[in-house]
Amino acid sequence: MKKTLGNELSLSRERSIKSYCESSVVSFVKILATIDSCEACKKWQGKNISLQDVRLLKILPIKDCSHKKGCRCCYIPIVEK
């Protein structure tokens, strides 16, 4: 089966969230959109979301994304001191 960019991004997002949950310093993530993201993705740019909500709501990929390559947004951990 051929890997696609969407599948690879989904796996990467899942691994990232899992590692953030296992850490003791990350409780929130920020959504990062790309420069050429569609308007649906840009609406999420910079939003802080709790890890609990991320796991429950499965925000990424953005369902309304209309970019020709699909949603390329990612989660950035917010590290607590």
Secondary structure, DSSP 8 states (H G I E B T S, - for coil): ----HHHHHHHHHHHHHHHHHHSSSEEEEEEE--TT--HHHHTTTT-EEEHHHHHHH---S-TT---TT----EEEEEE--
